[in-house]
Amino acid sequence: MSHHQHKLKLINRLRELGGRLEEIEGALEAEHSKDWEEMAVEREGDEVLEALGESGQAEIARIRAALGRIADGTYGVCVKCGDDIAAARLDAVPDAPLCAECAGGADG
């Protein structure tokens, strides 16, 4: 897969995440039930939605960083060691900033 194909894949995922985050935001802003038990269940659901929103925002940040690397010509180069990131890794994880070796030894 070429860098152009990776870019298109990243942009499509960014659009998908944007739509999903709008849905989550709408659900979180929806009026809740007055019943205490229903409110407790709704609050648990809100916590799940908030976690999904945070996860989506983190993925958006990774995608934007990858698009930045494409723009500046450093896409496909490990940001930690400077080695090339394997094409198969980029095909599987187009927003990967690290080669497999650095990602395997990453501290988190």
C-alpha distances in whole Angstrom, upper triangle without the diagonal:
4,7,8,6,7,10,11,10,13,15,15,16,18,20,21,22,24,26,26,28,30,31,32,34,36,37,38,40,42,45,46,49,53,53,53,51,49,48,47,45,43,43,41,39,38,38,35,34,34,32,29,29,29,26,25,26,24,21,21,22,19,17,19,19,15,15,18,16,14,17,19,16,16,13,12,15,18,20,23,23,21,19,15,13,11,7,9,11,8,6,10,12,10,13,14,17,18,17,18,21,22,21,23,26,26,29,28
4,5,5,6,9,10,11,12,14,15,17,18,20,21,23,24,26,27,28,31,32,33,34,36,38,39,41,42,46,47,50,54,54,54,53,50,49,49,46,44,44,43,40,39,39,36,35,35,33,30,30,30,27,25,26,24,21,21,22,19,16,18,18,14,14,16,14,11,14,16,13,14,11,10,14,17,19,22,22,19,18,14,13,12,9,11,13,10,9,13,13,11,14,15,16,18,17,19,22,22,22,24,27,26,30,28
4,5,5,6,9,10,10,12,14,15,16,18,20,21,22,24,25,26,28,30,31,32,34,36,37,38,41,44,45,49,52,53,52,51,49,48,47,45,43,42,41,39,38,37,34,33,33,31,28,28,27,25,23,23,22,19,18,19,16,13,14,14,11,10,12,10,7,10,12,10,11,8,8,12,15,17,20,20,17,17,13,12,12,10,12,13,9,10,13,12,9,11,13,14,16,16,18,21,21,20,23,26,25,28,26
4,5,5,6,9,10,11,12,14,15,17,18,20,21,23,24,26,27,29,30,31,33,35,36,38,39,43,45,48,51,52,52,51,48,47,47,45,43,42,41,38,38,37,35,33,33,31,29,28,28,26,23,23,23,20,18,19,17,14,15,15,12,10,13,12,9,11,13,12,13,11,12,15,18,20,23,24,21,20,17,16,16,13,15,16,12,12,15,15,11,13,15,17,19,19,22,25,24,24,27,29,28,31,29
4,5,5,6,9,10,11,12,14,15,17,18,20,21,23,24,26,27,29,30,32,33,35,36,38,42,43,46,49,50,50,49,46,45,45,43,41,41,39,36,36,35,33,31,31,30,27,27,27,24,22,23,22,19,18,19,17,14,15,16,13,12,15,14,11,14,16,15,16,13,13,17,19,21,24,25,22,21,18,16,15,12,13,14,11,9,12,13,10,12,15,17,19,19,21,24,24,23,26,28,27,30,28
4,5,5,6,9,10,11,12,14,15,16,18,20,21,22,24,26,27,28,30,31,32,34,36,40,41,44,47,48,48,47,44,43,43,40,38,38,37,34,33,33,30,28,29,27,24,24,24,21,19,20,19,15,15,16,13,11,12,13,9,9,13,12,9,12,15,13,13,10,10,14,16,17,21,22,20,19,15,13,13,10,12,11,8,7,10,9,6,9,11,13,16,16,18,21,21,19,22,25,24,26,25
4,5,5,6,9,10,10,12,14,15,16,19,20,21,23,25,25,27,29,30,31,33,35,39,40,43,46,48,47,46,44,42,42,40,38,37,36,34,33,32,30,28,28,27,24,23,23,21,18,18,18,15,13,15,13,9,10,12,8,7,10,10,7,10,13,12,13,10,12,15,17,18,21,23,20,20,17,15,16,14,15,15,11,11,13,12,8,9,12,14,17,18,20,23,23,21,24,27,25,27,26
4,5,5,6,9,10,11,12,14,15,17,18,20,21,23,24,26,27,29,30,32,33,37,39,42,45,46,46,45,42,41,41,39,37,37,36,33,32,32,30,27,28,27,24,23,23,21,18,19,19,16,14,16,15,11,12,14,12,10,13,14,11,13,16,16,17,14,15,19,20,21,25,26,24,24,21,19,19,16,17,16,13,12,14,13,10,12,15,17,20,21,23,26,26,24,27,29,28,30,28
4,6,5,6,9,10,11,12,14,16,17,18,20,21,22,24,26,27,29,30,32,36,37,40,43,44,44,43,40,39,39,36,34,34,33,30,30,29,27,25,25,24,21,21,21,19,16,17,17,13,13,15,13,10,12,14,11,11,14,15,12,15,18,17,17,14,15,18,19,21,24,25,24,23,20,17,17,14,15,14,11,10,11,10,8,10,13,16,18,19,20,24,24,21,24,27,25,28,25
4,5,5,6,9,10,10,12,14,15,16,18,20,21,22,24,26,27,28,30,34,35,38,42,43,42,41,39,37,37,35,33,33,31,29,28,27,25,23,23,22,19,18,18,16,13,14,14,10,9,11,10,6,8,10,8,7,11,12,11,13,16,16,16,12,14,17,18,18,21,23,22,22,19,17,17,15,16,14,11,11,12,10,7,7,11,13,16,18,19,23,22,20,23,25,23,25,23
4,5,5,6,9,10,10,13,14,15,17,19,20,21,23,25,26,27,29,33,34,38,41,42,42,41,38,37,37,35,33,33,32,29,28,28,26,23,23,23,20,18,19,17,14,14,15,12,10,12,12,8,9,12,10,8,12,13,12,13,16,17,17,15,17,19,21,21,24,26,25,25,22,20,21,19,19,18,15,14,15,13,11,11,15,16,20,22,23,26,25,23,26,29,26,28,26
4,5,5,6,9,10,11,12,14,16,17,19,20,22,23,25,26,28,31,33,36,39,40,41,40,37,36,36,33,31,31,30,27,27,27,24,22,23,22,19,18,19,17,14,15,16,13,11,14,14,10,12,15,13,12,15,17,15,17,20,20,21,18,19,22,23,24,27,29,27,27,24,22,22,20,19,19,16,15,15,14,12,13,16,19,22,23,24,28,27,24,27,30,28,30,27
4,5,5,6,8,10,10,12,14,15,16,18,20,21,22,24,26,30,31,34,37,38,38,37,34,33,33,31,28,28,27,24,24,24,21,19,19,19,15,15,16,14,10,12,13,9,9,12,11,8,11,13,12,12,15,17,16,17,20,21,20,17,18,21,22,22,25,27,26,26,23,20,21,19,18,17,14,14,13,12,10,10,14,17,19,21,22,25,25,22,24,27,25,26,23
4,5,5,6,9,10,10,12,14,15,16,18,20,21,22,24,28,30,33,36,37,37,36,34,32,32,30,28,28,27,24,23,23,21,18,18,18,15,13,14,13,9,10,11,8,6,10,10,7,8,12,11,10,13,15,15,16,19,20,20,17,19,21,22,21,24,27,26,26,24,22,23,21,21,19,16,16,16,14,12,11,15,17,20,22,23,27,25,23,26,28,25,26,23
4,5,5,6,9,10,11,13,14,15,17,19,20,21,23,27,29,32,35,36,37,36,33,32,32,30,27,28,27,24,23,24,21,18,19,19,16,14,16,15,11,12,14,12,9,13,14,11,12,15,15,13,16,19,18,18,22,23,23,20,22,25,25,25,28,31,30,30,28,25,26,24,24,22,19,19,19,17,15,15,18,20,24,26,27,30,29,26,29,31,29,30,27
4,5,5,6,9,10,11,13,14,16,17,19,20,22,25,27,30,33,34,34,33,30,30,30,27,25,25,25,21,21,21,19,16,17,17,14,13,15,14,10,12,14,11,10,14,14,12,14,17,16,16,19,21,20,21,24,25,25,22,23,26,26,26,29,31,31,31,28,25,26,24,23,22,19,18,18,16,15,15,18,21,24,26,26,30,29,26,28,31,28,29,26
4,5,5,6,9,10,10,12,14,15,16,18,20,24,25,28,31,32,32,31,29,27,27,25,23,23,22,19,18,18,16,13,14,14,10,9,11,10,6,8,10,8,7,11,12,10,12,15,15,15,18,20,20,21,24,25,24,21,23,25,25,24,27,30,29,30,28,25,26,24,23,21,19,19,18,16,15,14,17,19,22,25,25,28,27,24,26,28,26,27,23
4,5,5,6,9,10,11,12,14,15,17,19,22,24,27,31,32,32,32,29,27,28,26,23,23,23,20,18,19,18,14,14,15,12,10,12,12,8,9,12,11,8,12,14,12,12,16,16,16,18,21,20,21,24,25,25,23,25,27,27,26,29,32,31,32,30,27,28,27,26,24,22,22,21,19,18,16,20,21,25,27,28,31,29,27,29,31,28,29,26
4,5,5,6,9,10,11,13,14,16,17,21,22,26,29,30,31,30,27,26,27,25,22,22,22,19,18,19,17,14,15,16,13,11,14,14,10,12,15,13,12,15,17,15,16,19,20,19,21,24,23,24,27,29,28,26,27,30,30,29,32,35,34,35,33,30,31,29,28,26,24,24,23,21,20,19,22,24,28,30,31,34,32,29,32,34,31,32,28
4,5,5,6,9,10,11,12,14,16,19,20,23,27,28,28,27,24,23,24,22,19,19,19,16,15,16,14,11,12,13,9,8,12,11,8,10,13,12,11,15,16,15,17,20,20,20,22,25,25,26,28,30,29,26,28,30,29,29,31,34,34,34,32,29,30,29,28,26,24,23,22,20,20,19,22,24,27,29,29,32,31,28,30,32,29,30,26
4,5,5,6,9,10,10,12,14,18,19,23,26,27,27,27,24,22,23,21,18,18,18,15,13,14,13,9,10,11,8,6,9,10,7,8,12,11,10,13,15,15,16,19,20,20,22,24,24,25,28,29,29,26,28,30,29,28,30,33,33,34,33,30,31,30,29,27,25,25,23,21,21,19,22,23,26,29,29,32,30,27,30,31,28,28,25
4,5,5,6,9,10,11,12,16,18,22,25,26,27,27,24,22,23,22,18,19,19,16,14,16,15,11,12,14,12,9,12,14,11,11,15,15,13,16,19,18,18,21,22,22,24,26,27,27,30,31,31,29,31,33,32,31,33,37,36,37,36,33,34,33,32,30,28,28,26,24,23,22,25,27,30,32,33,36,34,31,33,35,32,32,29
4,5,5,6,9,10,11,14,16,19,23,24,25,24,21,20,21,19,16,17,17,14,12,15,13,10,12,14,11,10,13,14,12,13,17,16,15,19,21,20,21,24,25,24,26,29,29,30,32,34,34,31,32,35,34,33,35,39,38,39,37,34,35,34,33,31,29,28,27,25,25,24,26,28,31,34,34,37,35,32,34,36,33,33,29
4,5,5,6,9,10,14,15,18,21,22,22,22,19,17,18,16,13,13,14,11,9,11,10,6,8,10,8,7,10,12,10,12,15,15,15,17,20,19,20,23,24,24,26,29,29,30,33,34,33,31,32,34,33,32,34,37,37,38,37,34,35,34,32,30,29,28,26,24,25,23,26,27,30,33,33,35,34,30,32,34,31,31,27
4,5,5,6,9,12,14,17,20,22,22,23,20,18,19,18,14,14,15,13,10,12,12,8,9,12,11,8,11,13,12,12,16,16,15,18,20,20,21,23,25,25,26,29,30,30,33,35,34,32,33,35,34,33,35,38,38,39,38,35,37,36,35,32,31,31,29,27,26,24,27,28,31,34,35,37,35,32,34,35,32,32,28
4,5,5,6,10,12,16,19,21,22,22,19,17,19,17,14,14,16,13,11,14,14,10,11,15,13,11,15,17,15,16,19,20,19,21,24,23,24,27,28,28,29,32,33,33,35,37,37,35,36,38,37,36,38,42,42,43,41,38,39,38,37,35,33,33,31,29,29,27,30,32,35,37,38,40,38,35,37,39,36,35,32
4,5,5,9,10,13,16,18,19,18,15,14,15,14,10,11,13,10,8,11,11,8,10,13,12,11,15,16,15,16,20,20,20,22,25,24,25,28,29,29,31,34,34,35,37,39,38,36,37,39,38,37,39,42,42,43,42,39,40,39,37,35,34,33,31,29,30,28,31,32,35,38,37,40,38,35,37,38,35,35,31
4,6,8,9,13,16,17,17,18,15,13,14,13,9,9,11,9,6,9,10,7,8,12,12,10,13,15,15,15,19,20,19,22,24,24,25,28,29,29,31,34,34,35,37,39,38,36,37,39,38,36,38,41,42,43,42,39,40,39,38,35,34,34,32,30,30,28,31,32,34,37,37,40,38,34,36,37,34,33,30
4,6,9,13,15,17,18,19,16,14,16,15,12,12,14,12,10,13,14,11,11,15,15,13,16,18,18,18,21,22,21,23,26,26,26,29,31,31,32,35,36,36,38,41,40,38,40,41,40,38,40,44,44,45,44,41,43,42,41,38,37,37,35,33,33,31,33,34,37,40,40,43,40,37,39,40,37,36,33
4,6,10,13,15,16,17,14,12,15,14,10,12,14,12,10,14,15,12,13,17,17,15,18,21,20,20,24,25,24,26,29,29,29,32,34,34,35,38,38,39,41,43,43,40,42,44,43,41,43,46,47,48,47,44,45,44,42,40,39,38,36,34,35,33,35,37,39,42,42,45,43,40,41,43,40,39,35
4,7,9,12,14,15,12,10,14,14,10,11,15,13,12,15,17,15,16,19,20,19,21,24,23,24,27,28,28,30,32,32,33,36,37,37,39,41,42,42,45,47,46,44,45,47,46,44,46,49,50,51,50,47,48,47,46,43,42,42,40,38,38,36,39,40,43,46,45,48,46,43,44,45,42,41,38
4,7,9,10,11,8,7,10,10,7,9,12,11,10,14,15,14,16,19,19,19,21,24,24,24,27,29,29,31,33,33,34,37,38,39,40,43,44,44,46,48,47,45,46,48,46,45,46,50,51,52,50,47,48,48,46,44,43,42,40,38,39,37,39,41,43,46,45,48,46,42,44,45,42,41,37
4,5,8,9,6,6,9,10,8,10,13,13,13,16,18,17,18,21,22,22,25,27,27,28,31,32,32,34,36,37,38,40,42,42,44,46,47,48,50,52,51,48,49,51,49,48,49,53,54,55,53,50,51,50,49,46,45,45,43,41,42,40,42,44,46,49,48,50,48,45,46,47,44,43,40
4,6,9,8,7,10,12,11,12,15,16,15,18,20,20,21,24,25,25,27,29,30,31,33,35,35,37,39,40,40,43,45,45,46,49,50,51,53,55,53,51,52,54,52,51,52,55,56,57,56,53,54,54,52,49,49,48,46,44,45,43,45,47,49,51,51,53,51,48,49,50,47,45,42
4,6,5,6,9,10,10,12,14,15,16,18,20,20,22,24,25,26,28,30,31,32,34,35,36,38,40,41,42,44,46,46,48,50,51,52,54,56,54,52,53,54,53,51,52,56,57,58,57,54,54,54,52,50,49,49,46,44,45,44,46,47,49,52,51,53,51,47,48,49,47,45,42
4,5,5,6,9,10,10,12,14,15,17,19,20,21,23,24,25,27,29,30,31,33,35,35,37,39,40,41,43,45,46,47,49,51,51,53,55,53,51,52,53,51,50,50,54,55,56,56,52,53,53,51,48,48,48,45,43,45,43,44,46,47,50,49,51,49,46,46,47,45,43,39
4,5,5,6,9,10,11,13,14,16,17,19,20,22,23,24,26,28,29,30,32,34,35,36,38,39,41,43,44,45,47,49,50,51,53,54,53,50,51,52,50,49,50,53,54,55,54,51,52,51,49,47,46,46,43,42,43,42,43,45,46,48,47,49,48,44,45,46,43,41,38
4,5,5,6,9,10,11,12,14,16,16,18,20,21,22,24,26,27,28,30,31,32,34,36,37,38,40,42,43,44,46,47,48,51,52,51,48,49,50,48,47,48,52,53,53,52,49,50,49,47,45,44,44,41,40,41,40,41,43,45,47,46,48,47,43,44,45,42,41,37
4,5,5,6,9,10,10,12,14,15,16,18,20,20,22,24,25,26,28,30,31,32,34,35,36,38,40,41,42,45,46,47,49,50,49,47,47,49,47,46,46,50,51,52,51,48,49,48,47,44,43,43,40,39,40,38,40,41,43,46,45,47,45,42,42,43,41,39,36
4,5,5,6,9,10,11,13,14,15,17,19,20,21,23,24,26,27,29,30,32,33,35,36,38,39,41,42,44,45,46,48,50,48,46,46,47,45,44,45,48,49,50,50,46,47,47,45,42,42,42,39,37,39,37,38,40,41,44,43,45,43,40,40,41,38,37,33
4,5,5,6,9,10,11,12,14,16,17,18,20,21,23,24,26,27,29,31,32,33,35,37,38,39,41,42,44,45,47,48,46,44,44,46,44,43,44,47,48,49,48,44,45,45,43,40,40,40,37,35,37,35,37,38,40,42,41,43,42,38,39,40,37,36,33
4,5,5,6,9,10,10,12,14,15,16,18,20,21,22,24,25,26,28,30,31,32,34,36,37,38,40,41,43,45,46,45,42,43,44,43,42,42,46,47,48,47,43,44,44,42,39,39,39,36,34,35,34,35,37,39,41,40,43,41,37,38,40,37,36,32
4,5,5,6,9,10,10,12,14,15,16,18,20,21,23,24,25,27,29,30,31,33,35,36,37,39,40,41,43,45,43,41,42,43,41,40,40,44,45,46,45,42,43,43,41,38,38,38,35,33,35,33,34,35,37,40,39,41,39,36,37,38,35,33,30
4,5,5,7,9,10,11,13,14,16,17,18,20,21,23,24,26,28,29,30,32,33,35,36,38,39,41,42,44,42,40,40,41,39,38,39,42,43,44,43,40,41,41,39,36,36,36,33,31,33,31,32,34,35,38,37,38,37,33,34,35,32,31,28
4,5,5,6,9,10,11,12,14,15,16,18,20,21,22,24,26,27,28,30,32,33,34,36,37,39,41,42,40,38,38,40,38,37,38,41,42,43,42,39,39,39,37,34,34,34,31,29,31,29,31,32,34,37,36,38,36,33,34,35,32,31,28
4,5,5,6,9,10,10,12,14,15,16,18,20,21,22,24,25,26,28,30,31,32,35,36,37,39,40,39,36,37,39,37,36,37,40,41,42,41,38,39,39,37,34,34,34,31,29,30,28,30,31,33,36,35,37,36,32,33,35,32,30,27
4,5,5,6,9,10,11,12,14,15,17,18,20,21,23,24,26,27,29,30,32,33,35,36,38,39,37,35,36,37,35,33,34,38,39,40,39,36,37,37,36,33,32,33,30,28,29,27,28,29,31,34,33,35,33,29,31,31,29,27,24
4,5,5,6,9,10,11,12,14,15,17,18,20,21,23,24,26,27,29,30,32,33,35,36,37,36,33,34,35,33,32,33,36,37,38,37,34,35,34,33,30,30,30,27,25,26,25,26,28,29,32,31,33,31,28,29,30,27,26,23
4,5,5,6,9,10,10,12,14,15,16,18,20,21,22,24,26,27,28,30,31,32,34,36,34,32,33,34,33,32,33,36,37,38,37,33,34,34,32,30,29,29,26,24,25,23,25,27,29,32,31,33,32,28,30,31,28,27,24
4,5,5,6,9,10,10,12,14,15,17,19,20,21,23,24,25,27,29,30,31,33,35,33,31,32,33,31,30,31,34,35,36,36,33,34,34,33,30,29,29,27,24,25,23,24,26,28,31,30,32,30,27,29,30,26,25,22
4,5,5,6,9,10,11,12,14,15,17,18,20,21,23,24,26,27,29,30,32,33,31,29,30,30,29,27,28,32,33,34,33,30,31,31,30,27,26,27,24,22,23,21,22,23,25,28,27,29,27,24,25,26,23,22,18
4,5,5,6,9,10,10,12,14,15,16,18,20,21,22,24,26,27,28,30,31,30,27,28,29,28,27,28,31,32,33,32,28,29,29,28,25,24,24,22,19,20,19,20,22,24,27,26,28,27,23,25,26,24,23,19
4,5,5,6,9,10,10,12,14,15,16,18,20,21,22,24,26,27,29,30,29,26,28,29,27,26,28,31,32,33,32,29,30,30,29,26,24,25,23,20,21,18,20,22,24,27,27,30,27,24,26,28,24,24,20
4,5,5,6,9,10,11,13,14,15,17,19,20,21,23,25,26,27,29,27,25,26,27,25,24,25,28,29,30,30,27,29,29,28,25,24,25,22,19,20,17,19,20,22,25,25,27,25,22,24,25,21,21,17
4,5,5,6,9,10,11,12,14,15,17,18,20,21,23,24,26,27,25,23,23,25,23,22,23,26,27,28,27,24,25,25,24,21,20,21,19,16,17,15,16,17,19,22,22,24,22,19,21,22,19,19,15
4,5,5,6,9,10,10,12,14,15,16,18,20,21,22,24,26,24,22,23,24,23,22,24,27,27,28,27,24,25,25,24,21,20,20,18,15,16,13,16,17,20,23,23,25,24,20,23,24,21,22,18
4,5,5,6,9,10,10,12,14,15,16,18,20,21,23,24,23,21,22,23,22,21,23,26,26,28,27,24,26,26,25,22,20,22,20,17,17,14,16,17,20,23,24,26,23,21,23,24,21,21,18
4,5,5,6,9,10,11,13,14,15,17,19,20,21,23,21,19,20,21,19,18,19,23,23,24,24,21,23,23,23,20,18,20,18,14,15,12,13,14,16,19,20,22,20,17,20,21,17,17,14
4,5,5,6,9,10,11,12,14,15,17,18,20,21,19,17,18,19,18,17,19,22,22,23,22,19,21,20,20,17,15,16,15,11,11,9,11,12,15,18,19,21,19,16,19,21,18,19,15
4,5,5,6,9,10,10,12,14,15,16,18,20,19,16,18,20,19,18,20,24,23,24,23,20,22,21,22,19,17,18,17,13,12,10,13,14,17,20,21,24,22,19,22,24,20,21,18
4,5,5,6,9,10,10,12,14,15,16,18,17,15,17,18,17,15,18,21,21,22,22,19,22,22,22,19,17,19,18,14,13,10,12,12,15,18,20,22,20,18,21,22,18,19,16
4,6,5,6,9,10,11,12,14,15,16,14,12,14,15,14,13,15,18,18,19,18,16,18,18,18,15,13,15,14,11,10,6,8,8,12,15,16,19,16,14,18,19,16,17,14
4,5,5,6,9,10,11,12,14,15,14,12,13,15,15,14,17,20,19,20,18,16,18,17,18,15,12,14,14,10,8,5,9,10,13,16,18,21,19,17,20,22,19,21,18
4,5,5,6,9,10,10,12,14,13,12,14,16,16,15,18,21,20,21,20,18,20,19,20,18,15,17,17,14,11,8,11,11,15,18,20,23,21,19,22,24,21,22,20
4,5,5,6,9,10,11,12,11,10,12,13,13,11,14,17,16,18,17,15,18,18,19,17,14,16,17,13,11,8,10,8,12,15,18,20,17,16,20,21,18,20,18
4,5,5,6,9,10,10,9,7,9,11,11,11,14,16,15,16,14,12,15,14,16,13,10,13,14,10,8,5,7,7,11,13,16,18,17,15,19,20,18,20,18
4,5,5,6,9,10,10,8,11,13,14,14,17,19,18,19,17,15,17,16,18,16,13,15,16,13,10,8,11,11,14,17,19,22,20,19,23,24,22,24,22
4,5,5,6,8,8,8,12,12,14,12,16,18,16,18,17,16,19,18,20,18,15,17,19,16,13,10,12,11,15,17,20,22,20,20,23,24,22,24,22
4,5,5,6,5,5,8,9,10,10,13,15,13,14,13,13,16,15,18,16,13,16,17,14,11,10,11,9,12,14,18,19,18,17,21,22,20,22,21
4,6,5,6,5,8,10,13,13,16,18,15,16,14,13,15,14,17,16,12,14,17,14,11,10,12,11,14,16,19,21,20,19,23,24,23,25,24
4,6,8,8,12,13,15,15,19,20,17,18,17,17,19,18,21,19,16,18,20,18,14,13,15,14,17,19,22,24,23,23,26,27,25,27,26
4,6,8,11,11,14,13,16,18,15,16,15,16,19,18,21,20,17,20,22,19,16,15,16,14,16,18,22,23,21,22,26,26,24,26,26
4,6,9,9,12,12,16,16,13,14,12,13,16,15,19,18,15,17,20,18,15,14,15,13,15,16,20,21,20,21,24,25,24,26,26
4,6,6,8,9,12,12,9,11,10,11,14,14,17,16,13,16,18,16,13,12,12,10,12,13,17,18,16,17,21,21,20,23,22
4,6,8,9,13,13,11,11,9,9,11,11,14,12,9,13,15,12,9,9,9,8,10,11,15,17,16,16,19,20,19,22,21
4,7,9,12,12,9,9,6,5,8,8,11,9,7,11,13,11,9,9,8,8,9,8,12,14,13,14,17,18,17,21,20
4,6,9,8,6,6,4,5,9,11,13,12,10,14,15,13,12,11,9,7,8,8,11,13,12,13,16,17,16,19,19
4,5,6,5,5,6,6,10,12,14,11,11,15,15,13,12,11,8,6,4,5,9,10,8,9,13,13,12,15,16
4,6,6,8,10,10,13,15,17,14,14,17,18,15,14,12,10,6,6,8,12,12,9,11,14,14,12,14,15
4,6,8,11,11,14,17,19,16,16,19,19,17,17,14,12,8,7,8,11,10,7,9,12,11,10,12,13
4,6,9,10,13,16,18,16,16,20,20,18,18,17,13,10,8,8,11,9,7,11,13,12,12,14,16
4,7,9,12,15,17,15,15,19,20,18,17,16,13,10,9,9,12,12,10,13,15,15,15,18,19
4,6,9,12,15,13,13,17,18,16,16,16,13,11,9,7,10,10,10,12,14,15,15,18,20
4,6,9,11,10,10,13,15,14,13,14,11,10,9,7,10,11,11,13,15,16,17,20,21
4,6,8,7,7,10,11,11,10,11,8,8,7,5,7,9,10,10,13,15,15,18,19
4,5,5,6,9,10,10,11,13,10,11,10,7,8,10,12,12,14,16,17,21,21
4,5,5,6,9,10,9,12,11,13,12,10,11,14,15,15,17,19,20,23,23
4,5,5,6,8,9,12,11,14,13,11,10,14,15,14,16,19,19,23,22
4,5,5,6,7,10,8,10,9,8,7,11,12,11,12,16,16,19,18
4,5,5,4,7,6,9,10,9,10,14,14,13,15,18,17,21,19
4,6,6,9,10,13,13,13,13,16,17,16,17,21,20,24,22
4,6,9,9,13,13,12,12,15,16,14,15,19,18,21,20
4,6,5,9,10,11,11,14,14,12,14,17,16,19,17
4,6,9,11,12,13,16,16,14,17,19,18,21,19
4,6,9,11,13,16,15,12,16,18,16,18,16
4,6,8,9,12,11,9,12,14,13,15,14
4,7,10,12,10,9,12,13,11,14,13
4,6,8,6,6,9,10,9,12,12
4,5,5,6,9,10,10,14,14
4,6,5,6,9,10,13,14
4,5,5,6,9,12,14
4,5,5,6,9,11
4,5,5,9,9
4,6,9,10
4,6,9
4,5
4
